[in-house]
Amino acid sequence: MIRDHRPYYIKKLDLKFRNWYVEHFLRPQFKYLGSGYTFMKPQHVEIFGWPIELGDYANIVATRDDKVWMTIWSEREDMGRIKIGDYCLLCPGVRIGSANEVIIGNSCMMARRSYITDSDWHGIYNRVIPGNSAPVRIGNNVWIGDSAIVCKGVTIGDNSIIGAGSVVVHDIPANCIAAGNPAAIVKNLDPEEPIRTRAHWFSLKNLEKSHDQMDKNNLKNNNLLGWIRSLLFPAAGD
């Protein structure tokens, strides 16, 4: 579909259903789930283990073929933790696994199919044991690129970018771009250039009202029969 054929009130009902699903099925699985969240296709978000924390104004985008997974599995009750800060974006296919501890700062973006893990999950020689683990620390305003992998024991500094397809096995300092396998610094960010974060965007006044008005304008000519027709008999230009 090129455009959304739903009437405005159908989209509002869909948003209400999404929020109901999150509150009924997902919130009980989190140790903490903040306010102001947006879950797209929440039925394709998988939460397993405890404790998992997700901060305020999270934006989680899942699809049927690319679920978002947050998983804790540890043989020790005092180990295994996932904590994600405020204003973060998780795109379809993001996986975060912890046997030790994964801490992600505010305003971070995790692109499609990126993977963050603090464990090997199997031993090198004894492959029936969980293997080595070490905490992962990701700073504020970090961007993890498409299909990138962040491995155990890694720290990534504030504002840094991990290129698509990279494998991060060593620490990456703040304010740089790293890429490759293993990931290495390819560029330092300009300290004179201001950085606008997701937190800045969410701080805009009347942001929610602005989005709602945009929906009203974009969907105002849609009707129920036209929407049903687009689903059952899609045509060129739909």
PyRosetta script that sets phi, psi and omega in degrees:
from pyrosetta import init, pose_from_sequence

init()
pose = pose_from_sequence("MIRDHRPYYIKKLDLKFRNWYVEHFLRPQFKYLGSGYTFMKPQHVEIFGWPIELGDYANIVATRDDKVWMTIWSEREDMGRIKIGDYCLLCPGVRIGSANEVIIGNSCMMARRSYITDSDWHGIYNRVIPGNSAPVRIGNNVWIGDSAIVCKGVTIGDNSIIGAGSVVVHDIPANCIAAGNPAAIVKNLDPEEPIRTRAHWFSLKNLEKSHDQMDKNNLKNNNLLGWIRSLLFPAAGD")
pose.set_psi(1, 132.4)
pose.set_omega(1, 177.6)
pose.set_phi(2, -77.9)
pose.set_psi(2, -34.5)
pose.set_omega(2, -178.7)
pose.set_phi(3, -138.3)
pose.set_psi(3, 167.7)
pose.set_omega(3, 179.8)
pose.set_phi(4, -84.4)
pose.set_psi(4, 118.1)
pose.set_omega(4, -178.0)
pose.set_phi(5, -92.9)
pose.set_psi(5, -0.6)
pose.set_omega(5, -177.6)
pose.set_phi(6, -69.3)
pose.set_psi(6, 142.4)
pose.set_omega(6, 167.7)
pose.set_phi(7, -64.0)
pose.set_psi(7, 155.4)
pose.set_omega(7, -177.5)
pose.set_phi(8, -54.9)
pose.set_psi(8, -43.9)
pose.set_omega(8, -175.5)
pose.set_phi(9, -69.1)
pose.set_psi(9, -27.4)
pose.set_omega(9, 175.9)
pose.set_phi(10, -68.6)
pose.set_psi(10, -41.5)
pose.set_omega(10, 177.6)
pose.set_phi(11, -63.3)
pose.set_psi(11, -40.4)
pose.set_omega(11, 178.6)
pose.set_phi(12, -63.3)
pose.set_psi(12, -39.6)
pose.set_omega(12, 177.0)
pose.set_phi(13, -63.9)
pose.set_psi(13, -39.1)
pose.set_omega(13, 178.4)
pose.set_phi(14, -63.2)
pose.set_psi(14, -41.5)
pose.set_omega(14, 178.7)
pose.set_phi(15, -64.3)
pose.set_psi(15, -38.9)
pose.set_omega(15, 177.6)
pose.set_phi(16, -64.5)
pose.set_psi(16, -39.8)
pose.set_omega(16, 178.1)
pose.set_phi(17, -63.8)
pose.set_psi(17, -44.1)
pose.set_omega(17, 178.5)
pose.set_phi(18, -56.7)
pose.set_psi(18, -48.1)
pose.set_omega(18, -178.6)
pose.set_phi(19, -64.5)
pose.set_psi(19, -38.8)
pose.set_omega(19, 176.1)
pose.set_phi(20, -61.4)
pose.set_psi(20, -43.8)
pose.set_omega(20, -179.4)
pose.set_phi(21, -61.3)
pose.set_psi(21, -44.0)
pose.set_omega(21, 179.6)
pose.set_phi(22, -61.6)
pose.set_psi(22, -46.8)
pose.set_omega(22, -177.5)
pose.set_phi(23, -67.1)
pose.set_psi(23, -37.6)
pose.set_omega(23, -175.0)
pose.set_phi(24, -80.7)
pose.set_psi(24, -41.9)
pose.set_omega(24, -172.2)
pose.set_phi(25, -106.5)
pose.set_psi(25, -34.4)
pose.set_omega(25, -173.4)
pose.set_phi(26, -96.0)
pose.set_psi(26, -44.8)
pose.set_omega(26, -176.7)
pose.set_phi(27, -52.9)
pose.set_psi(27, -42.3)
pose.set_omega(27, -179.9)
pose.set_phi(28, -61.4)
pose.set_psi(28, -18.6)
pose.set_omega(28, -178.9)
pose.set_phi(29, -88.4)
pose.set_psi(29, -12.6)
pose.set_omega(29, 177.2)
pose.set_phi(30, -93.6)
pose.set_psi(30, 143.6)
pose.set_omega(30, 166.8)
pose.set_phi(31, -67.5)
pose.set_psi(31, -38.8)
pose.set_omega(31, 176.1)
pose.set_phi(32, -146.6)
pose.set_psi(32, 131.9)
pose.set_omega(32, 171.9)
pose.set_phi(33, -130.6)
pose.set_psi(33, 119.1)
pose.set_omega(33, -173.9)
pose.set_phi(34, -73.9)
pose.set_psi(34, -175.0)
pose.set_omega(34, -179.8)
pose.set_phi(35, -94.7)
pose.set_psi(35, 168.9)
pose.set_omega(35, 174.3)
pose.set_phi(36, 72.0)
pose.set_psi(36, 16.7)
pose.set_omega(36, -176.4)
pose.set_phi(37, -73.0)
pose.set_psi(37, 160.3)
pose.set_omega(37, 168.9)
pose.set_phi(38, -133.3)
pose.set_psi(38, 116.9)
pose.set_omega(38, 174.9)
pose.set_phi(39, -111.3)
pose.set_psi(39, 120.7)
pose.set_omega(39, 173.2)
pose.set_phi(40, -100.1)
pose.set_psi(40, 123.3)
pose.set_omega(40, -174.4)
pose.set_phi(41, 57.9)
pose.set_psi(41, 57.4)
pose.set_omega(41, -176.6)
pose.set_phi(42, -61.8)
pose.set_psi(42, -20.1)
pose.set_omega(42, 178.2)
pose.set_phi(43, -67.0)
pose.set_psi(43, -11.3)
pose.set_omega(43, 178.2)
pose.set_phi(44, -107.3)
pose.set_psi(44, 21.3)
pose.set_omega(44, 173.0)
pose.set_phi(45, -104.2)
pose.set_psi(45, 125.5)
pose.set_omega(45, -177.4)
pose.set_phi(46, -112.0)
pose.set_psi(46, 122.5)
pose.set_omega(46, 178.8)
pose.set_phi(47, -116.8)
pose.set_psi(47, 126.9)
pose.set_omega(47, 179.7)
pose.set_phi(48, -141.4)
pose.set_psi(48, 128.3)
pose.set_omega(48, 176.3)
pose.set_phi(49, 99.5)
pose.set_psi(49, 176.2)
pose.set_omega(49, -173.0)
pose.set_phi(50, -151.4)
pose.set_psi(50, 139.1)
pose.set_omega(50, 2.2)
pose.set_phi(51, -98.3)
pose.set_psi(51, 139.7)
pose.set_omega(51, 175.7)
pose.set_phi(52, -124.0)
pose.set_psi(52, 126.8)
pose.set_omega(52, -177.4)
pose.set_phi(53, -122.6)
pose.set_psi(53, 135.7)
pose.set_omega(53, 179.4)
pose.set_phi(54, -131.7)
pose.set_psi(54, 122.9)
pose.set_omega(54, -170.5)
pose.set_phi(55, -75.1)
pose.set_psi(55, -171.6)
pose.set_omega(55, -177.7)
pose.set_phi(56, -69.8)
pose.set_psi(56, 152.2)
pose.set_omega(56, 173.6)
pose.set_phi(57, 55.5)
pose.set_psi(57, 38.2)
pose.set_omega(57, 174.7)
pose.set_phi(58, -72.6)
pose.set_psi(58, 146.7)
pose.set_omega(58, 175.7)
pose.set_phi(59, -123.4)
pose.set_psi(59, 106.6)
pose.set_omega(59, -176.2)
pose.set_phi(60, -112.5)
pose.set_psi(60, 121.2)
pose.set_omega(60, -178.3)
pose.set_phi(61, -117.7)
pose.set_psi(61, 114.7)
pose.set_omega(61, 179.1)
pose.set_phi(62, -122.5)
pose.set_psi(62, 157.1)
pose.set_omega(62, 174.6)
pose.set_phi(63, -134.3)
pose.set_psi(63, 167.2)
pose.set_omega(63, -178.1)
pose.set_phi(64, -60.8)
pose.set_psi(64, -39.2)
pose.set_omega(64, -178.0)
pose.set_phi(65, -92.5)
pose.set_psi(65, -7.3)
pose.set_omega(65, 178.5)
pose.set_phi(66, -138.3)
pose.set_psi(66, 80.3)
pose.set_omega(66, -179.8)
pose.set_phi(67, -72.7)
pose.set_psi(67, 156.9)
pose.set_omega(67, 171.9)
pose.set_phi(68, -97.6)
pose.set_psi(68, 127.8)
pose.set_omega(68, -176.2)
pose.set_phi(69, -119.8)
pose.set_psi(69, 132.1)
pose.set_omega(69, 168.4)
pose.set_phi(70, -127.7)
pose.set_psi(70, 114.3)
pose.set_omega(70, -168.9)
pose.set_phi(71, -132.2)
pose.set_psi(71, 134.0)
pose.set_omega(71, 171.2)
pose.set_phi(72, -119.2)
pose.set_psi(72, 128.6)
pose.set_omega(72, 174.9)
pose.set_phi(73, -145.7)
pose.set_psi(73, 117.5)
pose.set_omega(73, -178.5)
pose.set_phi(74, -148.2)
pose.set_psi(74, 145.3)
pose.set_omega(74, 177.1)
pose.set_phi(75, -77.2)
pose.set_psi(75, -14.9)
pose.set_omega(75, 179.9)
pose.set_phi(76, -108.4)
pose.set_psi(76, 135.1)
pose.set_omega(76, -178.4)
pose.set_phi(77, -68.1)
pose.set_psi(77, -24.4)
pose.set_omega(77, -178.0)
pose.set_phi(78, -92.6)
pose.set_psi(78, 9.0)
pose.set_omega(78, 179.7)
pose.set_phi(79, -128.3)
pose.set_psi(79, 156.3)
pose.set_omega(79, -176.9)
pose.set_phi(80, 99.2)
pose.set_psi(80, 110.3)
pose.set_omega(80, -179.3)
pose.set_phi(81, -161.0)
pose.set_psi(81, 139.4)
pose.set_omega(81, 172.4)
pose.set_phi(82, -126.3)
pose.set_psi(82, 124.3)
pose.set_omega(82, 176.7)
pose.set_phi(83, -131.3)
pose.set_psi(83, 119.3)
pose.set_omega(83, -178.3)
pose.set_phi(84, -116.0)
pose.set_psi(84, 132.9)
pose.set_omega(84, -174.3)
pose.set_phi(85, -76.5)
pose.set_psi(85, -165.7)
pose.set_omega(85, -177.8)
pose.set_phi(86, -80.7)
pose.set_psi(86, 154.4)
pose.set_omega(86, 171.5)
pose.set_phi(87, 64.6)
pose.set_psi(87, 26.1)
pose.set_omega(87, -176.1)
pose.set_phi(88, -90.4)
pose.set_psi(88, 152.4)
pose.set_omega(88, 179.0)
pose.set_phi(89, -117.7)
pose.set_psi(89, 125.9)
pose.set_omega(89, 174.1)
pose.set_phi(90, -118.7)
pose.set_psi(90, 117.2)
pose.set_omega(90, -176.7)
pose.set_phi(91, -89.4)
pose.set_psi(91, 170.7)
pose.set_omega(91, -178.4)
pose.set_phi(92, -55.1)
pose.set_psi(92, 138.6)
pose.set_omega(92, 176.7)
pose.set_phi(93, 84.7)
pose.set_psi(93, -0.8)
pose.set_omega(93, 177.7)
pose.set_phi(94, -63.9)
pose.set_psi(94, 135.0)
pose.set_omega(94, 175.8)
pose.set_phi(95, -127.5)
pose.set_psi(95, 132.2)
pose.set_omega(95, 175.8)
pose.set_phi(96, -128.8)
pose.set_psi(96, 119.3)
pose.set_omega(96, -178.7)
pose.set_phi(97, -123.5)
pose.set_psi(97, 138.0)
pose.set_omega(97, -177.2)
pose.set_phi(98, -136.8)
pose.set_psi(98, 131.0)
pose.set_omega(98, 166.0)
pose.set_phi(99, -115.6)
pose.set_psi(99, -6.0)
pose.set_omega(99, -176.8)
pose.set_phi(100, -129.4)
pose.set_psi(100, -82.9)
pose.set_omega(100, 177.7)
pose.set_phi(101, -167.0)
pose.set_psi(101, 129.4)
pose.set_omega(101, 173.8)
pose.set_phi(102, -122.1)
pose.set_psi(102, 118.6)
pose.set_omega(102, 179.8)
pose.set_phi(103, -118.4)
pose.set_psi(103, 122.4)
pose.set_omega(103, -178.4)
pose.set_phi(104, -120.0)
pose.set_psi(104, 131.5)
pose.set_omega(104, -174.2)
pose.set_phi(105, -77.3)
pose.set_psi(105, -164.6)
pose.set_omega(105, -178.2)
pose.set_phi(106, -83.7)
pose.set_psi(106, 153.0)
pose.set_omega(106, 172.7)
pose.set_phi(107, 60.7)
pose.set_psi(107, 28.5)
pose.set_omega(107, 179.1)
pose.set_phi(108, -86.6)
pose.set_psi(108, 152.5)
pose.set_omega(108, 178.2)
pose.set_phi(109, -125.6)
pose.set_psi(109, 126.9)
pose.set_omega(109, 178.0)
pose.set_phi(110, -116.7)
pose.set_psi(110, 110.7)
pose.set_omega(110, -173.9)
pose.set_phi(111, -75.7)
pose.set_psi(111, 175.7)
pose.set_omega(111, -173.2)
pose.set_phi(112, -53.1)
pose.set_psi(112, 130.4)
pose.set_omega(112, 174.4)
pose.set_phi(113, 61.6)
pose.set_psi(113, 20.1)
pose.set_omega(113, 171.9)
pose.set_phi(114, -72.5)
pose.set_psi(114, 152.2)
pose.set_omega(114, -172.4)
pose.set_phi(115, -134.1)
pose.set_psi(115, 127.6)
pose.set_omega(115, 178.5)
pose.set_phi(116, -122.9)
pose.set_psi(116, 125.2)
pose.set_omega(116, -178.1)
pose.set_phi(117, -142.3)
pose.set_psi(117, 144.0)
pose.set_omega(117, 177.6)
pose.set_phi(118, -107.2)
pose.set_psi(118, 15.3)
pose.set_omega(118, -174.1)
pose.set_phi(119, -144.9)
pose.set_psi(119, 154.5)
pose.set_omega(119, 170.6)
pose.set_phi(120, -77.7)
pose.set_psi(120, -26.0)
pose.set_omega(120, 178.8)
pose.set_phi(121, 74.5)
pose.set_psi(121, -19.9)
pose.set_omega(121, 172.7)
pose.set_phi(122, -145.1)
pose.set_psi(122, 146.6)
pose.set_omega(122, 177.0)
pose.set_phi(123, -70.6)
pose.set_psi(123, 155.7)
pose.set_omega(123, -179.2)
pose.set_phi(124, -67.9)
pose.set_psi(124, -44.8)
pose.set_omega(124, -178.4)
pose.set_phi(125, -102.7)
pose.set_psi(125, -34.4)
pose.set_omega(125, 176.5)
pose.set_phi(126, -107.0)
pose.set_psi(126, 99.7)
pose.set_omega(126, -170.2)
pose.set_phi(127, -92.9)
pose.set_psi(127, 16.5)
pose.set_omega(127, 173.2)
pose.set_phi(128, -107.4)
pose.set_psi(128, 2.8)
pose.set_omega(128, 175.7)
pose.set_phi(129, -108.0)
pose.set_psi(129, 160.5)
pose.set_omega(129, -174.0)
pose.set_phi(130, -64.3)
pose.set_psi(130, -24.2)
pose.set_omega(130, -178.8)
pose.set_phi(131, 89.3)
pose.set_psi(131, -178.1)
pose.set_omega(131, -176.5)
pose.set_phi(132, -76.5)
pose.set_psi(132, 150.2)
pose.set_omega(132, 175.6)
pose.set_phi(133, -141.1)
pose.set_psi(133, 155.9)
pose.set_omega(133, 176.8)
pose.set_phi(134, -158.6)
pose.set_psi(134, 145.3)
pose.set_omega(134, -174.4)
pose.set_phi(135, -60.5)
pose.set_psi(135, 148.0)
pose.set_omega(135, 173.4)
pose.set_phi(136, -111.3)
pose.set_psi(136, 132.4)
pose.set_omega(136, 178.9)
pose.set_phi(137, -124.9)
pose.set_psi(137, 120.3)
pose.set_omega(137, 177.9)
pose.set_phi(138, -118.9)
pose.set_psi(138, 124.2)
pose.set_omega(138, -173.4)
pose.set_phi(139, -74.1)
pose.set_psi(139, -167.6)
pose.set_omega(139, -180.0)
pose.set_phi(140, -78.6)
pose.set_psi(140, 145.6)
pose.set_omega(140, 172.5)
pose.set_phi(141, 60.0)
pose.set_psi(141, 36.8)
pose.set_omega(141, 177.6)
pose.set_phi(142, -91.9)
pose.set_psi(142, 142.0)
pose.set_omega(142, 179.2)
pose.set_phi(143, -116.3)
pose.set_psi(143, 114.6)
pose.set_omega(143, 177.7)
pose.set_phi(144, -98.2)
pose.set_psi(144, 118.3)
pose.set_omega(144, -172.5)
pose.set_phi(145, -74.0)
pose.set_psi(145, 170.9)
pose.set_omega(145, -177.8)
pose.set_phi(146, -53.6)
pose.set_psi(146, 125.9)
pose.set_omega(146, 174.8)
pose.set_phi(147, 64.4)
pose.set_psi(147, 14.6)
pose.set_omega(147, 176.0)
pose.set_phi(148, -72.9)
pose.set_psi(148, 153.3)
pose.set_omega(148, 179.5)
pose.set_phi(149, -123.3)
pose.set_psi(149, 127.4)
pose.set_omega(149, 175.6)
pose.set_phi(150, -110.6)
pose.set_psi(150, 119.2)
pose.set_omega(150, -171.4)
pose.set_phi(151, -97.0)
pose.set_psi(151, 173.9)
pose.set_omega(151, -174.5)
pose.set_phi(152, -57.4)
pose.set_psi(152, 146.4)
pose.set_omega(152, 173.5)
pose.set_phi(153, 76.4)
pose.set_psi(153, 6.8)
pose.set_omega(153, -174.3)
pose.set_phi(154, -91.8)
pose.set_psi(154, 141.3)
pose.set_omega(154, 169.2)
pose.set_phi(155, -117.8)
pose.set_psi(155, 131.5)
pose.set_omega(155, 176.6)
pose.set_phi(156, -117.7)
pose.set_psi(156, 126.1)
pose.set_omega(156, -174.5)
pose.set_phi(157, -77.4)
pose.set_psi(157, 165.9)
pose.set_omega(157, -177.8)
pose.set_phi(158, -53.2)
pose.set_psi(158, 141.0)
pose.set_omega(158, 171.5)
pose.set_phi(159, 71.7)
pose.set_psi(159, -1.9)
pose.set_omega(159, -175.7)
pose.set_phi(160, -76.0)
pose.set_psi(160, 158.1)
pose.set_omega(160, -178.1)
pose.set_phi(161, -121.7)
pose.set_psi(161, 133.0)
pose.set_omega(161, 176.1)
pose.set_phi(162, -107.1)
pose.set_psi(162, 120.1)
pose.set_omega(162, -174.9)
pose.set_phi(163, -64.8)
pose.set_psi(163, 156.2)
pose.set_omega(163, -179.4)
pose.set_phi(164, -57.2)
pose.set_psi(164, 136.2)
pose.set_omega(164, 176.8)
pose.set_phi(165, 75.7)
pose.set_psi(165, 4.9)
pose.set_omega(165, -178.0)
pose.set_phi(166, -75.1)
pose.set_psi(166, 156.1)
pose.set_omega(166, 174.4)
pose.set_phi(167, -121.6)
pose.set_psi(167, 112.4)
pose.set_omega(167, -173.9)
pose.set_phi(168, -97.6)
pose.set_psi(168, 111.3)
pose.set_omega(168, -179.6)
pose.set_phi(169, -117.5)
pose.set_psi(169, -7.9)
pose.set_omega(169, 177.5)
pose.set_phi(170, -129.4)
pose.set_psi(170, 160.9)
pose.set_omega(170, -179.9)
pose.set_phi(171, -59.2)
pose.set_psi(171, 144.3)
pose.set_omega(171, 175.5)
pose.set_phi(172, -119.0)
pose.set_psi(172, 124.6)
pose.set_omega(172, -177.6)
pose.set_phi(173, -71.4)
pose.set_psi(173, 173.7)
pose.set_omega(173, 179.2)
pose.set_phi(174, -70.4)
pose.set_psi(174, 156.1)
pose.set_omega(174, 169.0)
pose.set_phi(175, 59.8)
pose.set_psi(175, 49.1)
pose.set_omega(175, 177.1)
pose.set_phi(176, -149.3)
pose.set_psi(176, 169.5)
pose.set_omega(176, 173.0)
pose.set_phi(177, -113.6)
pose.set_psi(177, 128.4)
pose.set_omega(177, 178.9)
pose.set_phi(178, -122.4)
pose.set_psi(178, 143.7)
pose.set_omega(178, -179.3)
pose.set_phi(179, -153.3)
pose.set_psi(179, 161.0)
pose.set_omega(179, 175.0)
pose.set_phi(180, 107.2)
pose.set_psi(180, 179.8)
pose.set_omega(180, 178.6)
pose.set_phi(181, -134.3)
pose.set_psi(181, 102.9)
pose.set_omega(181, -0.5)
pose.set_phi(182, -75.2)
pose.set_psi(182, 152.5)
pose.set_omega(182, -176.6)
pose.set_phi(183, -63.2)
pose.set_psi(183, 136.6)
pose.set_omega(183, 177.9)
pose.set_phi(184, -138.2)
pose.set_psi(184, 157.4)
pose.set_omega(184, -178.8)
pose.set_phi(185, -67.0)
pose.set_psi(185, 128.1)
pose.set_omega(185, 177.0)
pose.set_phi(186, -113.7)
pose.set_psi(186, -15.6)
pose.set_omega(186, -179.5)
pose.set_phi(187, -163.9)
pose.set_psi(187, 144.5)
pose.set_omega(187, 172.0)
pose.set_phi(188, -100.1)
pose.set_psi(188, 141.3)
pose.set_omega(188, 179.2)
pose.set_phi(189, -72.2)
pose.set_psi(189, 148.4)
pose.set_omega(189, -179.9)
pose.set_phi(190, -72.5)
pose.set_psi(190, 115.7)
pose.set_omega(190, -178.1)
pose.set_phi(191, -66.5)
pose.set_psi(191, -17.1)
pose.set_omega(191, 179.9)
pose.set_phi(192, -86.2)
pose.set_psi(192, -13.1)
pose.set_omega(192, -177.5)
pose.set_phi(193, -88.7)
pose.set_psi(193, 121.1)
pose.set_omega(193, 179.9)
pose.set_phi(194, -67.0)
pose.set_psi(194, 145.7)
pose.set_omega(194, -179.9)
pose.set_phi(195, -108.7)
pose.set_psi(195, 125.2)
pose.set_omega(195, 178.5)
pose.set_phi(196, -100.6)
pose.set_psi(196, 120.2)
pose.set_omega(196, -174.2)
pose.set_phi(197, -99.8)
pose.set_psi(197, 171.0)
pose.set_omega(197, 174.5)
pose.set_phi(198, -62.7)
pose.set_psi(198, -31.3)
pose.set_omega(198, 177.0)
pose.set_phi(199, -61.3)
pose.set_psi(199, -40.1)
pose.set_omega(199, 177.4)
pose.set_phi(200, -61.5)
pose.set_psi(200, -42.1)
pose.set_omega(200, -178.2)
pose.set_phi(201, -63.3)
pose.set_psi(201, -44.9)
pose.set_omega(201, -179.4)
pose.set_phi(202, -69.8)
pose.set_psi(202, -17.8)
pose.set_omega(202, -179.3)
pose.set_phi(203, -81.3)
pose.set_psi(203, -7.8)
pose.set_omega(203, -179.9)
pose.set_phi(204, -61.7)
pose.set_psi(204, 139.1)
pose.set_omega(204, -179.5)
pose.set_phi(205, -67.8)
pose.set_psi(205, 140.6)
pose.set_omega(205, 174.6)
pose.set_phi(206, 58.9)
pose.set_psi(206, 30.8)
pose.set_omega(206, -179.0)
pose.set_phi(207, -61.5)
pose.set_psi(207, -44.8)
pose.set_omega(207, -178.8)
pose.set_phi(208, -64.9)
pose.set_psi(208, -43.1)
pose.set_omega(208, 178.5)
pose.set_phi(209, -63.8)
pose.set_psi(209, -36.8)
pose.set_omega(209, 179.5)
pose.set_phi(210, -63.8)
pose.set_psi(210, -43.3)
pose.set_omega(210, 178.3)
pose.set_phi(211, -64.8)
pose.set_psi(211, -40.5)
pose.set_omega(211, 179.8)
pose.set_phi(212, -64.5)
pose.set_psi(212, -41.4)
pose.set_omega(212, 178.4)
pose.set_phi(213, -65.7)
pose.set_psi(213, -35.7)
pose.set_omega(213, 177.4)
pose.set_phi(214, -63.1)
pose.set_psi(214, -42.0)
pose.set_omega(214, 176.9)
pose.set_phi(215, -61.9)
pose.set_psi(215, -43.6)
pose.set_omega(215, 178.9)
pose.set_phi(216, -58.8)
pose.set_psi(216, -42.8)
pose.set_omega(216, -178.7)
pose.set_phi(217, -68.9)
pose.set_psi(217, -43.8)
pose.set_omega(217, -176.0)
pose.set_phi(218, -71.7)
pose.set_psi(218, -28.7)
pose.set_omega(218, -173.9)
pose.set_phi(219, -106.6)
pose.set_psi(219, 5.1)
pose.set_omega(219, -170.4)
pose.set_phi(220, -63.4)
pose.set_psi(220, -28.4)
pose.set_omega(220, -178.8)
pose.set_phi(221, -92.6)
pose.set_psi(221, 1.6)
pose.set_omega(221, -179.7)
pose.set_phi(222, -81.7)
pose.set_psi(222, 150.7)
pose.set_omega(222, 175.3)
pose.set_phi(223, -139.5)
pose.set_psi(223, 167.1)
pose.set_omega(223, -173.9)
pose.set_phi(224, -61.4)
pose.set_psi(224, -45.6)
pose.set_omega(224, -178.5)
pose.set_phi(225, -65.1)
pose.set_psi(225, -38.5)
pose.set_omega(225, 178.0)
pose.set_phi(226, -65.0)
pose.set_psi(226, -38.2)
pose.set_omega(226, 178.0)
pose.set_phi(227, -65.4)
pose.set_psi(227, -46.1)
pose.set_omega(227, 179.4)
pose.set_phi(228, -62.5)
pose.set_psi(228, -41.1)
pose.set_omega(228, 177.9)
pose.set_phi(229, -60.3)
pose.set_psi(229, -40.7)
pose.set_omega(229, -179.1)
pose.set_phi(230, -66.2)
pose.set_psi(230, -28.3)
pose.set_omega(230, 179.3)
pose.set_phi(231, -79.2)
pose.set_psi(231, -41.9)
pose.set_omega(231, -174.4)
pose.set_phi(232, -88.3)
pose.set_psi(232, -33.2)
pose.set_omega(232, -176.9)
pose.set_phi(233, -134.7)
pose.set_psi(233, 66.7)
pose.set_omega(233, -177.8)
pose.set_phi(234, -63.2)
pose.set_psi(234, 143.0)
pose.set_omega(234, -178.5)
pose.set_phi(235, -126.4)
pose.set_psi(235, 165.3)
pose.set_omega(235, 176.4)
pose.set_phi(236, -57.0)
pose.set_psi(236, 135.2)
pose.set_omega(236, -179.1)
pose.set_phi(237, 94.1)
pose.set_psi(237, -9.5)
pose.set_omega(237, 178.5)
pose.set_phi(238, -70.1)
pose.dump_pdb("model.pdb")
